[in-house]
Amino acid sequence: MDVFADLIRGVRAHGSLFGSSMLTPPWSLHFADGAPLTLCTVLGGAGWIVPEHGVPVPLRDRDTVVVRGPEPFSFVDEVGTRADPVACGQHCAVPGQGGTRHRRGWHDTGDADVALIVGAYPARGEINGRLLEALPGVLRVDGGGTGDGVLDHLAEEVAIDRPGQQVVLDRLLDWMLVCTLREWFDRPDGRPPAWWAAQHDPVVGVALRRMHADPAAPWTVATLAGGAGVARATLAKRFAELMGEPPLTYLTRWRMTLAAELLVERASATIADIARTVGYSDPFGFSAAFKRVRGVNPSEFRRQATG
């Protein structure tokens, strides 16, 4: 398990969260359902993504944009369009309300300038939150990259109705999201989060993968260094340089992230249960570590999160 795989797990398109809209200018689609992440890509045309607070971003043929919620945004034919906004979410307007058609797994074969494909993703909880923290409000990846092959499959699948179509579309959108984020993190002029760059390091990457594969294991700097085939001092120095903190400090923060999510997800689990799951045999030691990292004890965090 690598860091990116851990952070993006649970971020999945599902059912009505997929839509394909065929658009003829002028148009203005307003997305205000507050999805934590929304992926937008166009086939055969262009438009603009206009965040509620931010600079408009062009979206050309086969470009992909990922918008971080919950702030609303619009997709328009041009900045300052004369079109009246049409509210879109899990369901969009029918033709009689502005000429836009939108529903899951649906394709319009009529004349239109732009095919907009939208996937909205639930990305809640502590784990997904660490991924969202690494993203800007709007990020764009130009067409022509690794996502183009996925777009070809999307265009083919959305053009016809067949059994299991929605499942295929959902998984293709998941694939498209991963390709888009990979390209954005790897861009030459980019500033990816520390954990993204560190994954590629032959020493730190090994340590990170081991901690994420089994966070509850009794890791020490010595065992992590041994797995990477280096001395303890080498791992400690390299880890601090790339990640900005010592290995066991990172491990503790990650364990507390997992614990915070479990405290909300598993309402019937005791603090001792959660402690054992993330590698603490002593619930008091776990509670002390949780309060040191999160600022409140586990019981108070659970009350606040579920209140």
C-alpha atoms as one frame of an Amber mdcrd trajectory, in Angstrom:
protein
   0.000   0.000   0.000   1.468   3.353  -1.023   0.497   6.715   0.449  -1.523
   7.878  -2.570  -3.479   4.607  -2.707  -4.249   4.936   0.999  -5.427   8.536
   0.724  -7.612   8.004  -2.337  -9.289   4.820  -1.149 -12.988   5.362  -0.710
 -13.047   8.147  -3.324 -15.344   6.433  -5.821 -17.903   7.559  -8.374 -21.228
   5.835  -7.837 -24.513   5.693  -9.706 -26.284   9.005 -10.159 -23.039  10.872
  -9.572 -22.238  10.373 -13.264 -23.651  12.546 -16.019 -23.098  13.457 -19.649
 -24.518  16.742 -20.927 -24.681  17.759 -24.584 -24.502  21.530 -24.843 -25.171
  24.170 -27.476 -24.127  27.765 -26.634 -24.964  29.810 -24.785 -24.988  27.717
 -21.625 -24.320  28.103 -17.925 -24.428  25.039 -15.681 -24.245  25.803 -11.965
 -22.992  23.044  -9.647 -23.939  23.786  -6.081 -24.399  20.376  -4.457 -21.130
  20.716  -2.548 -19.401  17.537  -3.708 -15.924  17.337  -2.117 -14.388  16.575
  -5.539 -15.878  17.025  -9.003 -14.162  15.941 -12.213 -15.144  17.665 -15.462
 -13.913  16.835 -18.949 -15.186  17.779 -22.398 -15.234  16.013 -25.750 -15.502
  17.897 -28.999 -15.635  21.451 -27.723 -14.586  23.901 -25.045 -15.866  26.057
 -22.205 -14.863  27.644 -18.922 -14.921  26.467 -15.318 -15.831  29.468 -13.148
 -15.377  28.948  -9.390 -17.487  31.061  -7.056 -14.307  32.601  -5.626 -11.435
  32.314  -8.045 -10.117  32.815 -11.546 -11.986  31.225 -14.490 -10.180  28.208
 -15.938 -10.446  27.251 -19.643 -11.563  23.711 -20.416 -10.664  22.672 -23.962
 -11.337  19.469 -25.865 -10.037  16.533 -23.765  -8.771  18.751 -20.949  -9.759
  17.627 -17.466 -10.484  19.807 -14.457 -10.884  18.691 -10.854 -12.761  21.114
  -8.585 -12.484  20.816  -4.818 -15.720  21.495  -2.959 -17.815  22.406  -1.235
 -17.907  25.851  -2.890 -20.158  26.068  -5.977 -18.799  26.508  -9.491 -20.180
  26.926 -13.003 -19.388  25.556 -16.443 -20.118  28.191 -19.087 -19.622  28.607
 -22.822 -17.725  31.855 -22.240 -16.911  34.113 -19.319 -19.757  36.596 -18.961
 -22.173  34.381 -20.912 -25.681  35.701 -21.440 -27.172  32.286 -20.605 -29.308
  31.926 -17.492 -27.706  29.534 -14.973 -29.170  26.038 -14.837 -28.784  24.338
 -11.478 -27.035  20.972 -11.723 -26.280  18.303  -9.209 -27.070  14.642  -9.145
 -29.858  15.502 -11.588 -29.732  18.313 -14.095 -32.305  20.270 -16.100 -34.553
  18.717 -18.724 -34.568  20.178 -22.269 -37.473  22.448 -21.432 -35.394  24.191
 -18.784 -32.536  25.627 -20.787 -31.830  22.914 -23.327 -29.522  20.848 -21.156
 -29.958  17.131 -20.688 -28.229  15.265 -17.943 -28.708  11.937 -16.244 -26.629
   8.970 -15.387 -25.348   6.826 -18.213 -27.117   8.907 -20.824 -26.022  10.180
 -24.216 -27.709  12.570 -26.644 -26.982  11.808 -30.285 -28.385  15.124 -31.504
 -26.401  18.095 -32.790 -24.364  19.819 -30.097 -21.057  21.569 -29.790 -19.815
  20.190 -26.491 -20.158  16.912 -24.601 -19.510  17.504 -20.891 -18.750  14.498
 -18.712 -19.005  15.052 -14.964 -18.182  12.792 -12.064 -18.831  13.928  -8.497
 -16.966  12.105  -5.753 -17.720  11.714  -2.061 -14.425  12.338  -0.249 -15.205
  12.519   3.412 -13.405  11.567   6.552  -9.939  12.044   7.917  -8.085   9.904
   5.348  -9.570  11.538   2.255  -9.127  14.908   3.950  -5.352  14.546   3.757
  -5.623  14.135  -0.015  -7.908  17.158  -0.336  -5.427  19.263   1.639  -2.864
  18.678  -1.127  -5.160  20.001  -3.884  -5.940  23.556  -4.978  -9.498  24.786
  -5.466  -9.300  24.022  -9.196  -6.651  22.006 -11.003  -6.455  21.392 -14.746
  -4.604  18.774 -16.776  -4.257  19.276 -20.524  -5.472  16.643 -22.948  -2.976
  14.391 -24.654  -1.751  12.622 -21.523  -2.399   9.231 -19.969  -6.076  10.065
 -19.469  -6.794  10.202 -23.207  -7.099   6.432 -23.434  -9.671   6.504 -20.637
 -11.585   9.256 -22.444 -11.761   7.071 -25.554 -13.365   4.315 -23.490 -15.725
   6.830 -21.855 -16.833   8.230 -25.217 -17.499   4.730 -26.522 -19.351   3.535
 -23.440 -21.512   6.613 -22.977 -22.695   6.475 -26.598 -24.748   3.308 -26.116
 -26.895   1.719 -23.429 -26.015  -1.772 -22.316 -26.334  -3.875 -19.154 -23.795
  -2.907 -16.520 -23.093   0.411 -18.214 -23.245   2.466 -15.031 -20.668   0.288
 -13.279 -18.315   0.612 -16.260 -18.760   4.396 -16.365 -18.155   4.733 -12.629
 -14.928   2.755 -12.813 -13.748   4.667 -15.873 -14.313   7.936 -14.025 -12.328
   6.569 -11.068  -9.526   5.672 -13.478  -9.725   9.148 -15.013  -9.456  10.798
 -11.602  -6.335   8.793 -10.716  -4.710   9.610 -14.080  -5.515  13.306 -13.670
  -4.127  13.562 -10.140  -0.990  11.627 -11.082  -0.273  13.965 -13.986  -0.954
  17.044 -11.895   1.360  15.915  -9.095   4.076  14.954 -11.615   3.980  18.159
 -13.662   7.498  19.623 -14.195   6.665  22.996 -12.654   4.577  21.557  -9.855
   4.967  21.550  -6.111   3.583  18.170  -5.072   3.047  17.335  -1.401   6.018
  15.855   0.400   4.466  12.394   0.566   4.073  12.255  -3.233   7.718  12.971
  -4.002   8.954  10.805  -1.120   7.160   7.752  -2.492   9.667   7.676  -5.361
  12.688   7.730  -3.072  14.392   4.306  -2.832  14.831   4.640   0.927  11.953
   6.749   2.234   9.501   5.202  -0.232  10.154   1.742   1.191   9.604   2.960
   4.755   6.370   4.735   3.809   4.993   1.678   2.034   5.768  -0.536   5.023
   4.085   1.833   7.480   0.994   2.187   5.300   0.780  -1.545   4.630   0.687
  -2.324   8.363   0.362   0.826  10.492  -0.340  -1.156  13.661   2.957  -3.057
  13.511   5.525  -2.249  16.237   7.728  -0.239  13.924  11.007   1.256  15.064
  13.502   3.308  13.110  15.744   0.239  13.131  13.147  -2.112  11.605  12.143
   0.438   8.991  15.769   1.092   8.108  16.441  -2.638   7.885  13.593  -3.062
   5.433  15.073  -0.317   3.272  18.562  -1.799   3.552  20.169   1.261   5.159
  21.452   2.364   8.538  19.119   3.950  11.089  20.888   7.301  10.809  20.559
   7.247   7.011  16.819   6.625   7.113  16.225   9.203   9.866  18.168  11.894
   8.015  16.650  11.183   4.595  13.104  10.877   5.963  13.356  14.203   7.794
  14.750  15.905   4.672  11.948  14.701   2.403   8.998  14.558   4.790   9.876
  17.351   7.200   9.550  15.158  10.295  11.051  11.981  11.802   9.692   8.571
  10.705   7.957   7.729  13.980   6.396  11.185  14.208   4.887  10.600  10.764
   3.724   7.140  11.853   2.017   8.547  14.944   0.196  11.213  12.931  -0.957
   8.605  10.413  -2.171   6.290  13.174  -4.142   9.181  14.689  -5.658   9.930
  11.273  -6.807   6.316  11.021  -8.059   6.401  14.608 -10.050   9.580  14.032
 -11.833   7.979  11.098 -12.508   4.784  13.047 -13.908   6.730  16.002 -16.613
   8.085  13.699 -17.176   5.002  11.533 -17.334   2.460  14.363 -19.733   3.969
  16.853 -19.905   0.799  18.968 -16.128   0.340  19.227 -14.529   1.228  22.532
 -11.469   3.463  22.841  -9.479   0.315  23.700 -10.721  -1.332  20.493  -9.594
   1.639  18.402  -6.272   1.765  20.230  -5.505  -1.888  19.441  -6.488  -1.419
  15.788  -3.910   1.326  15.278  -1.116  -0.372  17.233  -1.556   0.622  20.902
  -1.965  -2.057  23.560  -2.538   0.601  26.229  -5.655   2.775  25.709  -4.233
   5.420  28.042  -1.091   5.722  25.957  -3.256   5.921  22.847  -5.468   8.642
  24.361  -2.415  10.674  25.325  -0.973  10.382  21.802  -4.331  11.264  20.239
  -4.716  14.393  22.373  -1.143  15.444  21.640  -1.736  15.198  17.879  -5.406
  16.222  17.593  -5.779  18.588  20.542  -8.665  16.686  22.163  -8.991  13.227
  23.667 -10.638  10.439  21.608 -13.964  10.550  23.458 -14.342  14.289  22.993
 -13.355  14.017  19.331 -16.046  11.381  18.791 -18.675  13.527  20.499 -17.767
  16.549  18.400 -17.591  14.597  15.129 -20.893  12.802  15.612 -22.753  15.672
  17.254
